[in-house]
Amino acid sequence: MSLATMATDDMDKKSATEVNGVTIVPESRDLGVYKRRWYILTMFALLNSLQAAVWIQWGPIAAAAEQAYGWTDGTIALFANWGPITYIPTALLWSWMLDSKGLRTSCLGAAGLVALGTGLRCVYKDPPAFTVLVHLCQILNGLAGPIAMGAVPKVSSVWFPASERTTASTVIAVVLGLGITAAFYIGPQVVPEMTPGNCTFTNVSRNASLLCEDEVIEIQRQNIMYYNYGTFGVCALLFLVMLVYFPNTPPKPPSVSAAIPRPNYRKGLRLLVKNPRFWQLAVAYGVSTGTRDAWSSMLDVNLKAHGISQEDASYLGVYATAGTIVISLTLARAADYLKTRHKLFLCVQYGLSIVSRLWLVLLIVGILPQSTVSMYVAYGFVDLSSACVGPLFYETACDTSYPVAEGTTNVCLTTQNNIAALIFLGVLSIPGIGTVWMNWLLIAAYVFAFLLLVTLPVAHTRTDVDQKTH
């Protein structure tokens, strides 16, 4: 062994640190940052966005779809509920694949499931076969959820330096928001609500625009199929592009923490299970965001019960989501500069979320005077207060659980979101349950999460490794 090698080994031993019971020895290798990281980020962000848009697709067009196929609010809720139903039992398998097989295999598998699911529902448009195909699509799309949601910090840690990780995760969240916005806007435009006329011979001859109920149903079914064709085309194209080029890792790691080998999957999972700070954070994330996402997926059903149309509900989703983009990216850049202040960011945003969501709920249930303007403003504040929340949770969880691999950490984190959503949407499927409870449960979930965040012990283990060994 050369003197240079012995000297390097001695330096490594001196710089070794113990993190969560695991000895971390920085490896002697070069770091590198590549422009292609933005391509990887774009491809994964589109996968994340399309998977979410397919999951939420039926909520914004619930009124038209229920008329076209005789579905109920419970049917629409079950379509959304297939996401958490399939996510929970497959989360550990996907987290193992993500950290053992890498990003390429995992993301191609997820993109293939989304494309296959959206393609199957293009086969036939009449019930009951179409209803079965939609259920199958939602199941396949739900199976892709652990990668679409769970791989976010994996992509940012594998391809981006420590100074850009929160920003990268936030870009993914912004594109996700744009996908949901597209679902809220495009859906009601392609599949609008239609009211059948009184189809007497006199009326038809006097006004050719009047349509009988059967004609309305046929037009709505055809519109739904056009929507399905377009969705499948985009999902299939993304899968093909990723198949051509979507590598596992860059030639050189972008940060010290990314360069250090992690514990194997089983050991990492054991470390995670024994980490109480992670689980306190995970419950806060799951209870609040799971309830929020399920509530949002049923926005039209909720607002319809209070006399707000499908079109108004869709525009609420569009304007509110679009308004968060600049705020999210600004907060992300600030969080990347203030890496040890993520808890403060989350506590402030959750305090604002409680106030804004309470305002919105009081408008919805009629305690405060309701108007279109007040609904838009309140819902806008709700979305603004949620800006960058997901990426902040992802990065905080990875900091807290390090050296457990990011894939294992975040799939376990986002599983809590799906458990909460499963319970929420399952309750909604109970006949006659109504919708008022949805709004008060949302407030309660955020208050509970806020209390957990305020009392959360601070940990910055991954950030410390990057800063001390850089």
C-alpha positions as CSV (number, residue, x, y, z in Angstrom):
1,M,0.0,0.0,0.0
2,S,1.4,3.4,-1.0
3,L,2.0,6.2,1.5
4,A,-0.6,8.3,-0.3
5,T,-3.2,5.6,0.1
6,M,-2.4,5.1,3.7
7,A,-2.6,8.9,4.3
8,T,-6.0,9.0,2.6
9,D,-7.3,6.1,4.7
10,D,-6.1,7.9,7.9
11,M,-7.9,11.0,6.8
12,D,-11.1,9.1,6.1
13,K,-11.0,7.5,9.6
14,K,-10.5,10.8,11.2
15,S,-13.4,12.4,9.3
16,A,-15.7,9.4,10.0
17,T,-18.8,10.3,11.9
18,E,-21.6,8.3,13.5
19,V,-25.1,9.1,12.3
20,N,-28.1,7.3,13.7
21,G,-25.9,4.4,14.8
22,V,-24.1,4.0,11.4
23,T,-20.5,5.0,10.9
24,I,-20.2,7.4,7.9
25,V,-16.8,7.5,6.2
26,P,-16.7,10.0,3.3
27,E,-15.3,8.4,0.1
28,S,-12.4,9.9,-1.8
29,R,-14.1,10.6,-5.1
30,D,-14.8,13.6,-7.3
31,L,-18.1,15.4,-7.3
32,G,-19.8,16.6,-10.4
33,V,-22.9,18.5,-11.5
34,Y,-24.3,18.0,-15.0
35,K,-26.7,20.0,-17.1
36,R,-28.6,16.9,-18.0
37,R,-30.0,16.9,-14.4
38,W,-32.7,19.3,-15.7
39,Y,-33.8,16.8,-18.4
40,I,-34.0,14.1,-15.7
41,L,-36.0,16.4,-13.5
42,T,-38.3,17.3,-16.3
43,M,-39.1,13.7,-17.3
44,F,-39.7,12.7,-13.7
45,A,-41.8,15.8,-13.0
46,L,-44.0,15.0,-16.0
47,L,-44.4,11.4,-14.7
48,N,-45.3,12.7,-11.3
49,S,-47.8,15.2,-12.8
50,L,-49.5,12.8,-15.2
51,Q,-49.9,10.1,-12.5
52,A,-51.6,12.7,-10.2
53,A,-53.8,14.1,-13.1
54,V,-55.0,10.6,-14.0
55,W,-55.7,9.9,-10.3
56,I,-57.8,13.1,-9.9
57,Q,-59.4,13.1,-13.3
58,W,-62.9,12.1,-12.4
59,G,-63.4,14.6,-9.6
60,P,-63.5,17.7,-11.8
61,I,-66.0,16.1,-14.2
62,A,-68.0,14.3,-11.6
63,A,-71.3,15.9,-12.5
64,A,-71.1,15.1,-16.2
65,A,-69.6,11.6,-15.7
66,E,-72.3,10.7,-13.1
67,Q,-75.0,11.7,-15.6
68,A,-73.3,9.8,-18.5
69,Y,-72.8,6.5,-16.7
70,G,-75.2,6.6,-13.8
71,W,-72.4,6.7,-11.3
72,T,-72.7,8.1,-7.7
73,D,-70.5,10.2,-5.6
74,G,-69.4,6.9,-4.0
75,T,-68.2,5.7,-7.4
76,I,-66.2,8.8,-8.0
77,A,-64.7,8.5,-4.5
78,L,-63.7,4.9,-5.2
79,F,-62.0,5.8,-8.4
80,A,-59.8,8.2,-6.4
81,N,-59.5,5.7,-3.5
82,W,-57.8,3.1,-5.7
83,G,-54.7,5.3,-5.4
84,P,-54.2,4.8,-1.6
85,I,-55.7,1.2,-1.8
86,T,-53.0,0.1,-4.2
87,Y,-50.2,2.3,-2.7
88,I,-50.2,1.0,0.8
89,P,-49.7,-2.8,0.2
90,T,-47.0,-2.2,-2.5
91,A,-45.1,0.7,-0.9
92,L,-42.3,-1.5,0.6
93,L,-41.8,-3.4,-2.7
94,W,-41.5,-0.2,-4.6
95,S,-39.1,1.4,-2.0
96,W,-36.9,-1.7,-2.3
97,M,-36.9,-1.5,-6.1
98,L,-36.1,2.2,-6.0
99,D,-33.1,1.9,-3.7
100,S,-31.9,-1.5,-5.0
101,K,-32.6,-1.3,-8.8
102,G,-32.3,2.5,-9.2
103,L,-34.3,5.3,-10.8
104,R,-34.4,3.9,-14.4
105,T,-36.1,0.6,-13.7
106,S,-38.5,2.0,-11.1
107,C,-39.5,5.1,-13.1
108,L,-40.0,3.1,-16.4
109,G,-42.1,0.6,-14.5
110,A,-44.3,3.4,-13.1
111,A,-44.5,5.2,-16.5
112,G,-45.5,1.9,-18.2
113,L,-48.3,1.3,-15.6
114,V,-49.7,4.8,-16.2
115,A,-49.6,4.4,-19.9
116,L,-51.2,1.0,-19.9
117,G,-54.0,2.0,-17.6
118,T,-54.9,5.1,-19.6
119,G,-54.8,3.0,-22.8
120,L,-57.1,0.3,-21.5
121,R,-60.0,2.7,-20.8
122,C,-59.8,3.7,-24.5
123,V,-61.0,0.3,-25.6
124,Y,-64.7,0.7,-25.1
125,K,-67.1,3.5,-24.0
126,D,-70.4,1.9,-23.0
127,P,-71.3,0.5,-19.5
128,P,-70.8,-1.7,-17.7
129,A,-67.5,-2.6,-19.5
130,F,-66.3,1.0,-19.5
131,T,-66.8,1.2,-15.7
132,V,-64.7,-1.9,-15.2
133,L,-62.0,-0.5,-17.4
134,V,-61.9,2.8,-15.5
135,H,-61.5,0.9,-12.2
136,L,-58.7,-1.1,-13.8
137,C,-57.0,2.1,-15.0
138,Q,-57.2,3.6,-11.6
139,I,-55.7,0.5,-10.0
140,L,-52.8,0.5,-12.5
141,N,-52.3,4.2,-12.1
142,G,-52.4,3.8,-8.3
143,L,-49.7,1.1,-8.5
144,A,-47.4,3.7,-10.0
145,G,-48.0,6.1,-7.1
146,P,-45.2,5.0,-4.7
147,I,-42.6,5.9,-7.4
148,A,-44.4,9.1,-8.6
149,M,-44.6,10.3,-5.0
150,G,-41.8,8.5,-3.3
151,A,-38.9,9.1,-5.7
152,V,-39.0,12.9,-5.5
153,P,-36.1,13.3,-3.0
154,K,-34.3,10.4,-4.6
155,V,-34.1,12.3,-7.9
156,S,-33.0,15.5,-6.2
157,S,-30.3,13.8,-4.1
158,V,-28.9,11.6,-6.9
159,W,-28.7,14.4,-9.5
160,F,-28.6,17.7,-7.7
161,P,-26.1,19.3,-5.3
162,A,-27.1,20.1,-1.7
163,S,-27.7,23.8,-2.6
164,E,-30.4,22.8,-5.1
165,R,-32.2,19.8,-3.6
166,T,-35.2,21.6,-2.1
167,T,-35.5,23.7,-5.3
168,A,-35.4,20.5,-7.5
169,S,-38.1,18.9,-5.3
170,T,-40.2,22.0,-5.6
171,V,-39.9,22.1,-9.4
172,I,-41.4,18.6,-9.4
173,A,-44.2,19.8,-7.1
174,V,-44.9,22.8,-9.3
175,V,-45.2,20.6,-12.4
176,L,-47.4,18.3,-10.3
177,G,-49.6,21.4,-9.6
178,L,-49.7,22.2,-13.3
179,G,-50.9,18.7,-14.0
180,I,-53.7,19.0,-11.5
181,T,-54.5,22.4,-12.8
182,A,-54.8,20.9,-16.3
183,A,-57.1,18.2,-15.0
184,F,-59.3,20.9,-13.3
185,Y,-59.4,23.1,-16.4
186,I,-59.3,20.7,-19.4
187,G,-61.7,18.2,-17.9
188,P,-64.8,20.4,-17.7
189,Q,-63.9,22.0,-21.1
190,V,-63.8,18.7,-22.9
191,V,-66.6,17.1,-20.8
192,P,-69.0,20.0,-19.9
193,E,-72.2,19.6,-18.0
194,M,-75.2,19.4,-20.3
195,T,-78.9,19.8,-19.4
196,P,-81.3,17.8,-21.6
197,G,-84.3,19.7,-23.0
198,N,-88.0,18.7,-23.1
199,C,-87.9,16.6,-26.3
200,T,-91.4,17.1,-27.6
201,F,-91.8,17.3,-31.4
202,T,-92.8,20.9,-31.2
203,N,-89.8,21.9,-29.1
204,V,-87.4,20.1,-31.3
205,S,-88.7,21.6,-34.5
206,R,-88.7,25.1,-32.9
207,N,-85.2,24.9,-31.4
208,A,-82.8,22.4,-32.9
209,S,-80.3,22.9,-30.1
210,L,-82.5,21.1,-27.6
211,L,-81.3,17.5,-27.0
212,C,-83.0,14.6,-25.5
213,E,-81.5,12.9,-22.5
214,D,-80.3,9.9,-24.5
215,E,-78.6,12.2,-26.9
216,V,-76.9,14.2,-24.1
217,I,-75.6,10.9,-22.5
218,E,-74.2,9.8,-25.8
219,I,-72.4,13.1,-26.4
220,Q,-71.0,13.1,-22.9
221,R,-69.7,9.5,-23.3
222,Q,-68.0,10.5,-26.6
223,N,-66.5,13.6,-24.9
224,I,-65.1,11.4,-22.1
225,M,-63.5,9.1,-24.7
226,Y,-61.9,12.1,-26.5
227,Y,-60.5,13.1,-23.1
228,N,-59.2,9.5,-22.6
229,Y,-57.6,9.4,-26.0
230,G,-55.7,12.6,-25.4
231,T,-54.5,11.5,-21.9
232,F,-53.3,8.2,-23.2
233,G,-51.4,9.8,-26.0
234,V,-49.4,12.1,-23.6
235,C,-48.7,9.2,-21.2
236,A,-47.6,6.8,-23.9
237,L,-45.3,9.5,-25.4
238,L,-43.7,10.1,-22.0
239,F,-43.0,6.4,-21.5
240,L,-41.3,6.1,-24.9
241,V,-39.1,9.2,-24.3
242,M,-38.0,7.8,-20.9
243,L,-37.4,4.4,-22.5
244,V,-34.9,6.0,-24.9
245,Y,-32.9,7.9,-22.2
246,F,-33.4,8.0,-18.5
247,P,-30.2,6.8,-16.7
248,N,-29.9,5.7,-13.1
249,T,-27.2,8.0,-11.9
250,P,-24.8,10.7,-13.2
251,P,-21.1,9.7,-13.8
252,K,-20.1,11.5,-10.6
253,P,-22.3,12.2,-7.5
254,P,-23.4,15.8,-6.9
255,S,-22.8,15.9,-3.1
256,V,-20.8,14.2,-0.4
257,S,-23.9,12.6,1.1
258,A,-24.8,11.2,-2.3
259,A,-21.3,9.7,-2.7
260,I,-21.5,7.8,0.6
261,P,-22.8,4.2,0.4
262,R,-26.1,3.7,2.4
263,P,-27.1,0.8,4.6
264,N,-28.8,-2.0,2.7
265,Y,-32.6,-2.0,2.4
266,R,-33.3,-4.1,5.4
267,K,-31.0,-2.3,7.7
268,G,-32.2,1.0,6.5
269,L,-35.8,0.0,7.1
270,R,-35.0,-1.1,10.6
271,L,-33.3,2.2,11.3
272,L,-36.3,4.0,10.0
273,V,-38.7,2.0,12.2
274,K,-36.7,2.9,15.3
275,N,-36.5,6.6,14.5
276,P,-39.3,8.4,16.6
277,R,-38.6,11.8,15.1
278,F,-39.2,10.5,11.6
279,W,-42.6,9.0,12.6
280,Q,-43.7,12.2,14.3
281,L,-42.9,14.1,11.1
282,A,-44.5,11.3,9.0
283,V,-47.8,11.4,10.9
284,A,-48.0,15.2,10.7
285,Y,-47.4,15.0,6.9
286,G,-49.8,12.1,6.3
287,V,-52.7,13.3,8.4
288,S,-52.7,16.8,6.8
289,T,-51.7,16.2,3.2
290,G,-53.6,12.9,2.9
291,T,-56.8,14.6,4.1
292,R,-56.1,17.7,1.9
293,D,-55.5,15.6,-1.3
294,A,-58.6,13.5,-0.8
295,W,-60.6,16.6,-0.1
296,S,-59.3,18.2,-3.2
297,S,-59.9,15.2,-5.3
298,M,-63.6,15.4,-4.4
299,L,-63.8,19.2,-4.7
300,D,-66.6,19.2,-7.2
301,V,-68.6,16.7,-5.1
302,N,-68.1,18.8,-2.0
303,L,-69.0,22.2,-3.7
304,K,-71.9,20.7,-5.7
305,A,-73.7,20.0,-2.4
306,H,-73.5,23.7,-1.7
307,G,-74.8,24.9,-5.0
308,I,-71.4,25.6,-6.7
309,S,-71.2,24.4,-10.3
310,Q,-68.7,22.0,-11.8
311,E,-67.3,24.9,-13.9
312,D,-66.8,27.2,-10.9
313,A,-65.2,24.3,-9.0
314,S,-62.8,23.7,-11.8
315,Y,-61.8,27.4,-12.0
316,L,-61.2,27.4,-8.2
317,G,-58.7,24.6,-8.7
318,V,-57.0,26.3,-11.7
319,Y,-56.5,29.8,-10.3
320,A,-55.5,28.6,-6.8
321,T,-52.9,26.1,-8.1
322,A,-51.5,28.5,-10.7
323,G,-51.0,31.2,-8.0
324,T,-48.7,29.0,-5.9
325,I,-46.0,28.6,-8.5
326,V,-44.0,31.8,-7.9
327,I,-44.4,31.5,-4.1
328,S,-43.3,27.8,-4.1
329,L,-40.1,28.5,-6.1
330,T,-39.2,31.5,-3.9
331,L,-39.7,29.6,-0.7
332,A,-37.6,26.7,-2.1
333,R,-34.7,28.9,-2.9
334,A,-34.9,30.4,0.6
335,A,-35.1,26.9,2.1
336,D,-32.0,25.8,0.2
337,Y,-30.1,28.8,1.6
338,L,-31.5,28.2,5.1
339,K,-31.2,24.5,5.3
340,T,-31.6,24.3,9.1
341,R,-34.8,26.3,9.1
342,H,-37.2,23.9,7.4
343,K,-39.2,23.3,10.6
344,L,-39.8,27.0,11.0
345,F,-41.0,27.2,7.3
346,L,-43.4,24.4,7.9
347,C,-44.8,25.7,11.2
348,V,-45.5,29.2,9.7
349,Q,-47.2,27.7,6.6
350,Y,-49.3,25.4,8.7
351,G,-50.4,28.2,10.9
352,L,-51.5,30.2,7.8
353,S,-53.1,27.0,6.4
354,I,-55.4,26.6,9.4
355,V,-56.6,30.2,9.2
356,S,-57.2,30.2,5.4
357,R,-58.9,26.7,5.4
358,L,-61.1,27.7,8.3
359,W,-62.2,30.8,6.2
360,L,-62.9,28.6,3.2
361,V,-64.9,26.1,5.2
362,L,-67.0,28.8,6.8
363,L,-67.8,30.1,3.3
364,I,-68.7,26.6,2.0
365,V,-71.1,25.7,4.8
366,G,-72.7,29.1,4.8
367,I,-71.7,30.5,8.1
368,L,-70.0,33.4,6.3
369,P,-71.8,35.1,3.4
370,Q,-70.9,33.3,0.2
371,S,-69.9,34.8,-3.1
372,T,-67.9,33.7,-6.1
373,V,-65.2,36.3,-5.4
374,S,-64.9,35.3,-1.7
375,M,-64.6,31.7,-2.7
376,Y,-61.9,32.4,-5.2
377,V,-59.9,34.5,-2.8
378,A,-60.2,32.1,0.1
379,Y,-59.2,29.1,-2.0
380,G,-56.3,31.1,-3.4
381,F,-55.0,31.7,0.1
382,V,-55.5,28.0,0.9
383,D,-53.2,27.0,-2.0
384,L,-50.7,29.8,-1.3
385,S,-50.3,28.6,2.3
386,S,-49.6,25.1,1.0
387,A,-46.8,26.3,-1.3
388,C,-43.6,24.2,-1.1
389,V,-45.0,22.1,1.8
390,G,-44.4,18.7,0.2
391,P,-40.7,19.4,-0.8
392,L,-40.0,20.8,2.7
393,F,-41.4,17.6,4.3
394,Y,-39.4,15.4,1.9
395,E,-36.1,17.1,2.6
396,T,-36.8,17.3,6.3
397,A,-37.6,13.6,6.4
398,C,-34.4,12.7,4.5
399,D,-32.4,14.9,6.9
400,T,-34.0,13.3,9.9
401,S,-33.6,9.7,8.7
402,Y,-30.1,9.9,7.1
403,P,-28.2,7.6,6.3
404,V,-31.4,5.7,5.3
405,A,-31.7,5.9,1.5
406,E,-34.1,8.6,0.2
407,G,-36.3,6.1,-1.6
408,T,-37.1,4.1,1.5
409,T,-37.6,7.2,3.6
410,N,-39.9,9.0,1.3
411,V,-42.0,6.0,0.2
412,C,-42.6,5.3,4.0
413,L,-43.4,9.0,4.5
414,T,-45.9,9.2,1.6
415,T,-47.6,6.0,2.6
416,Q,-48.9,7.9,5.6
417,N,-50.5,10.3,3.2
418,N,-52.3,7.5,1.4
419,I,-53.5,5.9,4.7
420,A,-55.2,9.2,5.6
421,A,-56.6,9.5,2.1
422,L,-57.9,6.0,2.1
423,I,-59.8,6.6,5.4
424,F,-61.2,9.9,4.1
425,L,-62.4,8.5,0.8
426,G,-63.7,5.3,2.4
427,V,-65.9,7.3,4.7
428,L,-67.2,9.3,1.7
429,S,-68.3,6.0,0.2
430,I,-70.8,5.4,3.0
431,P,-74.4,5.9,1.6
432,G,-76.0,9.1,2.9
433,I,-72.9,10.3,4.8
434,G,-73.1,13.8,3.2
435,T,-70.2,16.2,2.6
436,V,-70.2,18.7,5.5
437,W,-68.0,16.5,7.7
438,M,-65.3,16.7,5.0
439,N,-64.6,20.3,5.7
440,W,-64.4,20.1,9.5
441,L,-62.2,17.0,9.3
442,L,-59.8,19.0,7.1
443,I,-59.5,21.7,9.7
444,A,-59.0,19.2,12.5
445,A,-56.2,17.4,10.5
446,Y,-54.2,20.6,10.1
447,V,-54.5,21.6,13.7
448,F,-53.3,18.1,14.8
449,A,-50.4,18.3,12.3
450,F,-49.4,21.8,13.4
451,L,-49.1,20.6,17.1
452,L,-46.9,17.7,16.0
453,L,-44.6,20.0,14.0
454,V,-44.3,22.6,16.8
455,T,-43.1,19.8,19.2
456,L,-40.8,18.1,16.6
457,P,-37.2,17.8,17.8
458,V,-34.9,19.3,15.2
459,A,-32.4,17.1,13.2
460,H,-30.2,18.0,10.3
461,T,-28.0,14.9,10.0
462,R,-27.7,14.8,6.1
463,T,-27.1,18.5,5.9
464,D,-24.5,18.3,8.6
465,V,-22.7,15.5,6.7
466,D,-22.6,17.7,3.5
467,Q,-21.4,20.8,5.4
468,K,-18.8,19.1,7.6
469,T,-17.2,16.9,4.9
470,H,-17.5,19.1,1.9
